[in-house]
Amino acid sequence: MKPIKNKNSLSSYQIINLIFASIIAGIFIYSAVYSHPKIIHPIPSVFSQLTGADSPSSGLSRSFSALIQGDVKSAKELNPYSIQIFLFFAFQLIFRIFTFFLIKKGFSWINTYIFADITLSILVFLLVFKPLIYFTFELFKNFIVN
C-alpha cells in the first residue's frame, strides 16, 4: 500500500471508511425510525416468506430497534445474536470514523494500522456472524444435495 502523499486529498481507505460509516449509520437510523414494537418494519424476511422457516437473522431489525431504545431483554428475545451483531456495528462505526481522521494525520505507521484494522475487522466479523455463515453453508449444502 502506497503512503499517503497529499494530506488534503482523501485516500481510498478514507473513502471506504466513509462509505462503511454511512452504511452503519443508516442501519442505526433505520432502527431508530422503525422503532419496536410501534411500527412494523417495511423490509420483510424474503427467506421466511419463501420457505416459511426462520433463519438466524429473523427478528434482527426489530431487535436492533429494541437495542436503540435500550430494551436489551426484548432484543435478546427477538434474536439471540442481536447484541453481538449490534456491538460489532457500533464498534465498527466508531473505528471507521476514528480511522478516517487518523489517516488524515498521515502517521508513518498508518500502513501497519490499516493492515491490523482490516485483519481484526475480518476476524471479528467471522466470529460475530458465525451462526449466520454456518446457516448459509448448510442451506447451500442441503440445496446441492437435494
Secondary structure as a PSIPRED ss2 file (coil, helix, strand):
# PSIPRED VFORMAT (PSIPRED V4.0)

   1 M C   1.000  0.000  0.000
   2 K C   1.000  0.000  0.000
   3 P C   1.000  0.000  0.000
   4 I C   1.000  0.000  0.000
   5 K C   1.000  0.000  0.000
   6 N C   1.000  0.000  0.000
   7 K C   1.000  0.000  0.000
   8 N C   1.000  0.000  0.000
   9 S C   1.000  0.000  0.000
  10 L C   1.000  0.000  0.000
  11 S C   1.000  0.000  0.000
  12 S H   0.000  1.000  0.000
  13 Y H   0.000  1.000  0.000
  14 Q H   0.000  1.000  0.000
  15 I H   0.000  1.000  0.000
  16 I H   0.000  1.000  0.000
  17 N H   0.000  1.000  0.000
  18 L H   0.000  1.000  0.000
  19 I H   0.000  1.000  0.000
  20 F H   0.000  1.000  0.000
  21 A H   0.000  1.000  0.000
  22 S H   0.000  1.000  0.000
  23 I H   0.000  1.000  0.000
  24 I H   0.000  1.000  0.000
  25 A H   0.000  1.000  0.000
  26 G H   0.000  1.000  0.000
  27 I H   0.000  1.000  0.000
  28 F H   0.000  1.000  0.000
  29 I H   0.000  1.000  0.000
  30 Y H   0.000  1.000  0.000
  31 S H   0.000  1.000  0.000
  32 A H   0.000  1.000  0.000
  33 V H   0.000  1.000  0.000
  34 Y C   1.000  0.000  0.000
  35 S C   1.000  0.000  0.000
  36 H C   1.000  0.000  0.000
  37 P C   1.000  0.000  0.000
  38 K C   1.000  0.000  0.000
  39 I C   1.000  0.000  0.000
  40 I C   1.000  0.000  0.000
  41 H C   1.000  0.000  0.000
  42 P C   1.000  0.000  0.000
  43 I C   1.000  0.000  0.000
  44 P C   1.000  0.000  0.000
  45 S C   1.000  0.000  0.000
  46 V H   0.000  1.000  0.000
  47 F H   0.000  1.000  0.000
  48 S H   0.000  1.000  0.000
  49 Q H   0.000  1.000  0.000
  50 L H   0.000  1.000  0.000
  51 T H   0.000  1.000  0.000
  52 G C   1.000  0.000  0.000
  53 A C   1.000  0.000  0.000
  54 D C   1.000  0.000  0.000
  55 S C   1.000  0.000  0.000
  56 P C   1.000  0.000  0.000
  57 S C   1.000  0.000  0.000
  58 S C   1.000  0.000  0.000
  59 G C   1.000  0.000  0.000
  60 L H   0.000  1.000  0.000
  61 S H   0.000  1.000  0.000
  62 R H   0.000  1.000  0.000
  63 S H   0.000  1.000  0.000
  64 F H   0.000  1.000  0.000
  65 S H   0.000  1.000  0.000
  66 A H   0.000  1.000  0.000
  67 L H   0.000  1.000  0.000
  68 I H   0.000  1.000  0.000
  69 Q C   1.000  0.000  0.000
  70 G C   1.000  0.000  0.000
  71 D C   1.000  0.000  0.000
  72 V H   0.000  1.000  0.000
  73 K H   0.000  1.000  0.000
  74 S H   0.000  1.000  0.000
  75 A H   0.000  1.000  0.000
  76 K H   0.000  1.000  0.000
  77 E H   0.000  1.000  0.000
  78 L H   0.000  1.000  0.000
  79 N C   1.000  0.000  0.000
  80 P C   1.000  0.000  0.000
  81 Y C   1.000  0.000  0.000
  82 S H   0.000  1.000  0.000
  83 I H   0.000  1.000  0.000
  84 Q H   0.000  1.000  0.000
  85 I H   0.000  1.000  0.000
  86 F H   0.000  1.000  0.000
  87 L H   0.000  1.000  0.000
  88 F H   0.000  1.000  0.000
  89 F H   0.000  1.000  0.000
  90 A H   0.000  1.000  0.000
  91 F H   0.000  1.000  0.000
  92 Q H   0.000  1.000  0.000
  93 L H   0.000  1.000  0.000
  94 I H   0.000  1.000  0.000
  95 F H   0.000  1.000  0.000
  96 R H   0.000  1.000  0.000
  97 I H   0.000  1.000  0.000
  98 F H   0.000  1.000  0.000
  99 T H   0.000  1.000  0.000
 100 F H   0.000  1.000  0.000
 101 F H   0.000  1.000  0.000
 102 L H   0.000  1.000  0.000
 103 I H   0.000  1.000  0.000
 104 K H   0.000  1.000  0.000
 105 K H   0.000  1.000  0.000
 106 G C   1.000  0.000  0.000
 107 F C   1.000  0.000  0.000
 108 S C   1.000  0.000  0.000
 109 W C   1.000  0.000  0.000
 110 I H   0.000  1.000  0.000
 111 N H   0.000  1.000  0.000
 112 T H   0.000  1.000  0.000
 113 Y H   0.000  1.000  0.000
 114 I H   0.000  1.000  0.000
 115 F H   0.000  1.000  0.000
 116 A H   0.000  1.000  0.000
 117 D H   0.000  1.000  0.000
 118 I H   0.000  1.000  0.000
 119 T H   0.000  1.000  0.000
 120 L H   0.000  1.000  0.000
 121 S H   0.000  1.000  0.000
 122 I H   0.000  1.000  0.000
 123 L H   0.000  1.000  0.000
 124 V H   0.000  1.000  0.000
 125 F H   0.000  1.000  0.000
 126 L H   0.000  1.000  0.000
 127 L H   0.000  1.000  0.000
 128 V H   0.000  1.000  0.000
 129 F C   1.000  0.000  0.000
 130 K H   0.000  1.000  0.000
 131 P H   0.000  1.000  0.000
 132 L H   0.000  1.000  0.000
 133 I H   0.000  1.000  0.000
 134 Y H   0.000  1.000  0.000
 135 F H   0.000  1.000  0.000
 136 T H   0.000  1.000  0.000
 137 F H   0.000  1.000  0.000
 138 E H   0.000  1.000  0.000
 139 L H   0.000  1.000  0.000
 140 F H   0.000  1.000  0.000
 141 K H   0.000  1.000  0.000
 142 N H   0.000  1.000  0.000
 143 F H   0.000  1.000  0.000
 144 I H   0.000  1.000  0.000
 145 V H   0.000  1.000  0.000
 146 N C   1.000  0.000  0.000
